Amino acid sequence: MNGLKLVEYAFSFIALYVTVFFLLLFVRYRKTVPVEPEATDWTPKLSVVIPAYNEERNLRRCIDSVLNADYPREKLEIIVVDDSSTDSTYEIAKSYEKLGVKAYRKENEGTAASTKNYGIRRCTGELVATLDADSYIRKDTIRKMIKHFQSEDIAAVTAAIKADEERGKNALVVIQKVEYLFTLFSRKVLTFIDAVQVTPGPFSMFRRWVFEKIGYFENKSIAEDQELAMRIQQNNYKIRSSLEAEVYTEVPKDFGSLLKQRIRWHRGGLHNSIKYLNMIGPHYGDFGLVIMPLTFLSIIGIVGLLVISSANYLENQKYVELLGAEAIIMTFNPIHVIMGFVVLLNLIWILWGIYLFRKERLSMLSIFIYIIGYSYLVVFYWIAALLKELKGEKLAW
């Protein structure tokens, strides 16, 4: 067996391993995924920190969504931190001071983390939430998140982040809408094995002692929401996710902006994974045994896919036809069989997600495009991110 064939088998088994793992989680927890905790009368003081930079277009909608929340106003503290915007962001924030909103302006340090930390250090609430200025919550979002803090070891709760279509809708926005829903679905499943690895920036909620015990957001990180989540896991605290606490966030509407965002996410994620490499192992449960290794296996798989495709193209002047029905029937190549099985399992996973989010009225075309094209986009993001890493380009927000 030559080296190329070994790479093909390795890539195929990585794909099979990941797919079977998530499918087994689905089978085990399929009845509990949609179930949310019962409502609670607990209404702790909540501080909502809104970091903002040149957000004059979105800030009013963001602040208004918190002011209109179904939560005791005297229990809400709203802090807007302007990161030296060059537009009217700070003036808009100041105009809300008569409604009790606290507005601050700080020197720009180049990362969202420093802006969040500036606000968090001024919080007085028992719970602290960070809300991106280009996002907004529903009236019941806060209550639906708070009820997930059922025990003291639950350090954070993530919301149901969804793509906002109010400010413009095109094919790219629709695809991201589908992507966000399936990401939400996967994150919810991971809560059952305490393996959530990100507290998304658009809106996440924390116990204030999290920052006092394990530190604030990492100032130099370009993926600070993931870095903090991994630190929470490292300290053996828990993160929960809600499927019904809706938060809508503005998503990129052109491919250039989307690529820039995803390169930042992937490079930041890679740096975080390397930083917490010592978490691989049984001491951190399924997070250390499954989720952490998956990050590196994914990179190996993507590099392997490039090797396979390039080698086959150079040797045979054609790409690998992993899903070619004729090849499966005529040759019974084990790799074709494995990948066919992977596709089947992924379809089951996707169908369950479609059923779970049926109220979203997703079009079959958008789902089809997502199924066909999303994996190629992820590979492209990783390639672009890895190339920037190899070139040693500076990490930038």
C-alpha positions as CSV (number, residue, x, y, z in Angstrom):
1,M,0.0,0.0,0.0
2,N,1.6,3.3,-1.1
3,G,1.6,6.5,0.9
4,L,-1.2,8.1,-1.0
5,K,-3.5,5.2,-0.3
6,L,-2.7,5.5,3.5
7,V,-3.6,9.1,3.4
8,E,-6.9,8.3,1.7
9,Y,-7.7,5.7,4.4
10,A,-6.7,8.0,7.2
11,F,-8.9,10.8,5.8
12,S,-11.8,8.5,5.3
13,F,-11.7,7.1,8.8
14,I,-11.4,10.5,10.4
15,A,-14.5,11.5,8.6
16,L,-16.3,8.3,9.7
17,Y,-15.1,8.7,13.3
18,V,-16.5,12.3,13.5
19,T,-19.8,11.4,11.9
20,V,-20.4,8.3,14.0
21,F,-19.5,10.2,17.2
22,F,-22.1,12.9,16.6
23,L,-24.7,10.5,15.3
24,L,-24.3,8.4,18.5
25,L,-24.8,11.6,20.6
26,F,-27.9,12.3,18.5
27,V,-29.3,8.8,19.1
28,R,-28.7,9.0,22.8
29,Y,-30.0,12.5,23.4
30,R,-32.6,12.9,20.6
31,K,-35.5,13.2,23.1
32,T,-33.7,15.7,25.4
33,V,-32.2,18.0,22.8
34,P,-35.3,20.1,22.4
35,V,-36.1,20.1,26.1
36,E,-35.4,23.3,28.0
37,P,-35.4,23.8,31.8
38,E,-38.6,25.0,33.5
39,A,-39.1,28.7,34.1
40,T,-37.6,30.1,37.3
41,D,-38.5,33.0,39.6
42,W,-34.8,33.7,40.2
43,T,-34.1,37.3,38.9
44,P,-30.5,38.1,39.8
45,K,-29.0,41.5,38.9
46,L,-27.7,41.3,35.3
47,S,-25.1,43.5,33.8
48,V,-25.1,43.6,30.0
49,V,-21.9,44.9,28.4
50,I,-22.1,46.2,24.8
51,P,-18.7,46.7,23.2
52,A,-19.0,49.0,20.1
53,Y,-16.8,50.3,17.4
54,N,-18.3,52.4,14.5
55,E,-21.8,50.9,15.2
56,E,-24.0,54.0,14.7
57,R,-26.1,51.9,12.3
58,N,-26.9,49.2,14.8
59,L,-26.4,50.5,18.3
60,R,-29.9,51.9,18.9
61,R,-31.6,48.6,17.9
62,C,-29.2,46.7,20.2
63,I,-29.7,48.9,23.3
64,D,-33.5,49.1,22.7
65,S,-33.7,45.3,22.6
66,V,-32.2,45.1,26.1
67,L,-34.4,48.0,27.5
68,N,-37.5,46.2,26.1
69,A,-36.6,42.9,27.6
70,D,-39.1,41.1,29.8
71,Y,-36.9,41.5,32.9
72,P,-37.2,43.8,36.0
73,R,-35.6,47.1,34.9
74,E,-34.1,47.6,38.4
75,K,-32.3,44.3,37.9
76,L,-30.7,45.4,34.6
77,E,-27.4,47.3,34.3
78,I,-26.5,48.3,30.7
79,I,-23.0,49.3,30.0
80,V,-21.9,50.5,26.5
81,V,-18.2,50.8,25.8
82,D,-17.2,52.7,22.8
83,D,-13.8,51.7,21.4
84,S,-12.8,55.1,20.1
85,S,-15.2,55.1,17.2
86,T,-14.9,57.5,14.3
87,D,-18.6,57.9,13.8
88,S,-21.4,58.9,16.2
89,T,-21.5,55.6,18.2
90,Y,-20.4,57.3,21.5
91,E,-23.0,60.1,21.1
92,I,-25.7,57.6,20.5
93,A,-24.7,55.7,23.7
94,K,-24.6,59.0,25.7
95,S,-28.1,59.8,24.5
96,Y,-29.4,56.7,26.5
97,E,-27.9,57.9,29.8
98,K,-31.2,59.5,30.7
99,L,-32.6,55.9,30.6
100,G,-30.0,54.6,33.0
101,V,-27.5,53.3,30.4
102,K,-23.9,53.8,31.3
103,A,-21.7,55.0,28.4
104,Y,-17.9,54.9,28.4
105,R,-15.3,55.7,25.8
106,K,-11.8,54.0,25.8
107,E,-8.7,54.0,23.7
108,N,-8.7,51.5,20.9
109,E,-6.4,48.6,21.6
110,G,-7.2,46.6,18.5
111,T,-9.3,43.7,20.0
112,A,-12.8,43.2,21.1
113,A,-11.6,41.5,24.3
114,S,-10.1,44.7,25.8
115,T,-13.4,46.5,25.2
116,K,-15.4,43.8,26.9
117,N,-13.0,43.7,29.8
118,Y,-13.3,47.4,30.3
119,G,-17.1,47.1,30.7
120,I,-17.0,43.9,32.8
121,R,-14.7,45.6,35.3
122,R,-17.4,48.2,35.9
123,C,-20.2,45.6,36.3
124,T,-22.1,45.2,39.6
125,G,-24.4,42.4,38.5
126,E,-24.4,38.8,39.8
127,L,-24.5,37.7,36.2
128,V,-22.7,39.4,33.3
129,A,-23.7,39.2,29.6
130,T,-21.8,40.4,26.6
131,L,-23.8,41.6,23.6
132,D,-22.3,42.6,20.3
133,A,-23.5,46.0,19.1
134,D,-24.6,44.5,15.7
135,S,-26.8,42.0,17.5
136,Y,-30.1,42.2,19.3
137,I,-32.2,40.0,21.7
138,R,-35.9,39.1,21.9
139,K,-38.0,40.2,24.8
140,D,-37.8,36.7,26.5
141,T,-34.1,36.0,25.7
142,I,-32.8,36.9,29.1
143,R,-35.3,34.9,31.1
144,K,-34.8,31.9,28.8
145,M,-31.0,32.0,29.4
146,I,-31.1,32.6,33.2
147,K,-33.1,29.4,33.8
148,H,-30.2,27.4,32.6
149,F,-28.1,28.4,35.6
150,Q,-29.4,25.5,37.6
151,S,-26.2,24.8,39.7
152,E,-23.2,26.7,40.9
153,D,-20.8,24.9,38.6
154,I,-22.6,26.2,35.5
155,A,-20.4,29.1,34.7
156,A,-21.9,30.3,31.4
157,V,-24.9,29.9,29.1
158,T,-24.9,30.5,25.3
159,A,-27.8,31.7,23.3
160,A,-29.4,30.6,20.1
161,I,-27.4,32.8,17.7
162,K,-29.2,33.3,14.4
163,A,-28.4,35.2,11.3
164,D,-30.3,38.5,11.0
165,E,-32.2,39.0,7.7
166,E,-33.8,42.3,8.5
167,R,-30.9,44.5,7.2
168,G,-30.6,42.8,3.8
169,K,-30.9,39.3,2.5
170,N,-29.0,37.6,-0.3
171,A,-27.9,34.0,-1.1
172,L,-24.8,34.3,1.2
173,V,-27.0,35.4,4.2
174,V,-29.4,32.6,3.6
175,I,-26.6,30.0,3.6
176,Q,-25.2,31.5,6.8
177,K,-28.7,31.2,8.3
178,V,-28.7,27.5,7.7
179,E,-25.1,27.2,9.0
180,Y,-25.9,29.0,12.2
181,L,-28.9,26.8,12.9
182,F,-26.8,23.6,12.4
183,T,-24.0,25.0,14.5
184,L,-26.6,25.8,17.2
185,F,-27.9,22.2,17.0
186,S,-24.4,20.7,17.3
187,R,-23.5,23.0,20.3
188,K,-26.7,21.9,22.1
189,V,-25.8,18.3,21.6
190,L,-22.3,18.9,23.0
191,T,-23.7,20.3,26.3
192,F,-24.8,16.8,27.2
193,I,-21.1,15.7,27.4
194,D,-19.9,19.0,28.8
195,A,-17.9,19.7,25.7
196,V,-19.0,23.2,24.5
197,Q,-15.9,25.1,23.3
198,V,-17.1,28.6,22.6
199,T,-19.3,31.2,24.3
200,P,-20.3,33.2,21.1
201,G,-19.7,36.9,21.0
202,P,-23.2,38.0,19.8
203,F,-24.6,37.1,23.3
204,S,-23.4,34.9,26.1
205,M,-24.1,35.1,29.8
206,F,-21.6,34.4,32.7
207,R,-21.6,34.3,36.4
208,R,-19.5,37.3,37.5
209,W,-17.2,35.1,39.6
210,V,-16.0,33.5,36.4
211,F,-13.9,36.6,35.7
212,E,-12.8,36.9,39.3
213,K,-11.7,33.3,39.6
214,I,-10.2,32.4,36.2
215,G,-9.6,35.8,34.6
216,Y,-11.1,38.1,32.0
217,F,-11.1,37.8,28.2
218,E,-7.7,37.3,26.8
219,N,-6.7,40.7,25.5
220,K,-4.4,39.5,22.7
221,S,-6.8,36.8,21.4
222,I,-8.7,37.3,18.1
223,A,-11.1,34.5,19.2
224,E,-11.5,35.6,22.8
225,D,-15.0,34.0,23.1
226,Q,-13.5,30.6,22.4
227,E,-10.4,31.1,24.5
228,L,-12.5,31.9,27.6
229,A,-14.8,28.9,27.0
230,M,-11.7,26.6,26.8
231,R,-10.4,28.2,30.1
232,I,-13.8,27.5,31.7
233,Q,-13.5,23.9,30.6
234,Q,-10.0,23.7,31.9
235,N,-11.2,24.8,35.3
236,N,-13.8,22.0,35.2
237,Y,-16.8,24.3,35.1
238,K,-19.8,23.8,32.8
239,I,-21.3,25.7,29.9
240,R,-24.9,25.2,28.9
241,S,-26.7,26.2,25.6
242,S,-30.2,27.3,24.9
243,L,-32.1,26.5,21.7
244,E,-34.9,29.0,22.4
245,A,-33.1,32.1,23.8
246,E,-32.9,33.8,20.4
247,V,-30.3,36.4,19.5
248,Y,-30.0,37.8,16.0
249,T,-26.7,39.0,14.6
250,E,-25.6,40.8,11.5
251,V,-23.7,38.5,9.2
252,P,-21.3,39.3,6.2
253,K,-23.2,40.0,3.0
254,D,-20.3,39.6,0.6
255,F,-17.7,36.9,0.3
256,G,-14.7,39.1,1.0
257,S,-16.1,40.1,4.4
258,L,-17.1,36.5,5.1
259,L,-13.7,35.2,4.3
260,K,-12.0,37.8,6.5
261,Q,-14.2,36.8,9.4
262,R,-13.7,33.1,9.0
263,I,-9.9,33.4,8.6
264,R,-9.9,35.2,11.9
265,W,-12.1,32.6,13.5
266,H,-10.0,29.7,12.2
267,R,-6.6,31.3,13.0
268,G,-7.8,32.2,16.5
269,G,-9.2,28.7,17.0
270,L,-5.9,27.2,16.0
271,H,-4.0,29.4,18.4
272,N,-6.4,28.5,21.2
273,S,-6.1,24.8,20.5
274,I,-2.3,24.9,20.6
275,K,-2.5,27.0,23.8
276,Y,-4.7,24.4,25.5
277,L,-2.9,21.4,24.0
278,N,-2.4,20.0,27.5
279,M,-6.2,19.5,27.8
280,I,-6.0,16.4,25.5
281,G,-6.6,13.4,27.6
282,P,-9.1,11.7,30.0
283,H,-8.8,14.3,32.8
284,Y,-11.1,16.6,30.9
285,G,-13.6,14.0,30.0
286,D,-15.1,14.0,26.5
287,F,-13.8,17.5,25.9
288,G,-10.3,16.2,26.3
289,L,-10.8,12.8,24.6
290,V,-12.9,13.9,21.7
291,I,-13.4,17.6,21.0
292,M,-9.8,18.7,21.4
293,P,-8.3,15.9,19.3
294,L,-11.0,16.6,16.6
295,T,-9.5,20.1,16.0
296,F,-6.2,18.7,15.0
297,L,-7.7,15.7,13.2
298,S,-9.7,18.2,11.1
299,I,-6.6,20.0,10.0
300,I,-4.9,16.7,9.2
301,G,-7.9,15.6,7.3
302,I,-8.0,18.9,5.2
303,V,-4.3,18.6,4.4
304,G,-4.8,15.0,3.6
305,L,-7.7,15.9,1.2
306,L,-5.4,18.4,-0.6
307,V,-2.7,15.7,-0.9
308,I,-5.2,13.2,-2.3
309,S,-6.8,15.6,-4.8
310,S,-3.5,17.0,-6.0
311,A,-1.8,13.6,-6.4
312,N,-4.8,12.1,-8.3
313,Y,-5.1,15.2,-10.5
314,L,-1.4,15.1,-11.4
315,E,-1.3,11.3,-11.9
316,N,-4.7,10.7,-13.5
317,Q,-5.7,14.2,-14.7
318,K,-8.9,13.9,-12.6
319,Y,-10.0,14.5,-9.1
320,V,-10.9,11.7,-6.7
321,E,-14.5,10.6,-7.2
322,L,-15.3,9.5,-3.7
323,L,-19.0,9.5,-4.3
324,G,-19.0,8.1,-7.8
325,A,-21.8,5.4,-7.9
326,E,-20.1,3.7,-10.9
327,A,-16.8,3.4,-8.9
328,I,-18.6,1.9,-5.9
329,I,-20.5,-0.6,-8.0
330,M,-17.6,-1.7,-10.2
331,T,-14.7,-1.6,-7.8
332,F,-16.1,-1.9,-4.3
333,N,-13.2,0.4,-3.1
334,P,-13.4,0.4,0.7
335,I,-12.9,4.2,0.7
336,H,-15.9,4.7,-1.5
337,V,-18.0,2.5,0.8
338,I,-16.7,4.4,3.9
339,M,-17.5,7.8,2.4
340,G,-20.9,6.6,1.2
341,F,-21.6,5.6,4.8
342,V,-20.4,9.0,6.0
343,V,-22.8,10.8,3.5
344,L,-25.7,8.7,4.7
345,L,-25.1,9.4,8.4
346,N,-24.7,13.1,7.6
347,L,-28.0,13.1,5.8
348,I,-29.7,11.6,8.9
349,W,-28.1,14.3,11.1
350,I,-29.2,17.0,8.7
351,L,-32.8,15.7,8.5
352,W,-33.0,15.7,12.3
353,G,-31.8,19.3,12.3
354,I,-34.4,20.3,9.6
355,Y,-37.1,18.7,11.8
356,L,-35.9,20.5,14.9
357,F,-35.8,23.9,13.2
358,R,-38.9,23.4,11.1
359,K,-40.4,26.7,12.3
360,E,-37.6,28.5,10.6
361,R,-39.1,27.6,7.2
362,L,-35.8,26.9,5.6
363,S,-36.0,26.5,1.8
364,M,-35.0,23.2,0.3
365,L,-32.7,25.0,-2.1
366,S,-30.7,26.7,0.8
367,I,-30.4,23.4,2.6
368,F,-29.3,21.7,-0.6
369,I,-26.6,24.3,-1.3
370,Y,-25.5,24.1,2.3
371,I,-25.1,20.3,2.1
372,I,-23.3,20.4,-1.2
373,G,-21.1,23.5,-0.7
374,Y,-20.5,24.0,3.0
375,S,-17.7,21.4,3.4
376,Y,-15.8,23.0,0.5
377,L,-16.1,26.4,2.1
378,V,-14.8,25.1,5.4
379,V,-11.8,23.6,3.6
380,F,-11.2,26.9,1.8
381,Y,-11.3,28.8,5.1
382,W,-8.8,26.4,6.7
383,I,-6.5,26.6,3.7
384,A,-6.5,30.4,3.7
385,A,-6.0,30.5,7.5
386,L,-3.1,27.9,7.4
387,L,-1.4,29.8,4.5
388,K,-1.5,33.0,6.6
389,E,0.0,31.1,9.6
390,L,2.8,29.7,7.4
391,K,3.5,33.2,6.1
392,G,3.6,34.5,9.6
393,E,1.1,37.2,9.0
394,K,0.1,39.3,12.0
395,L,-3.1,38.3,13.8
396,A,-5.6,41.0,13.3
397,W,-9.2,41.6,14.2
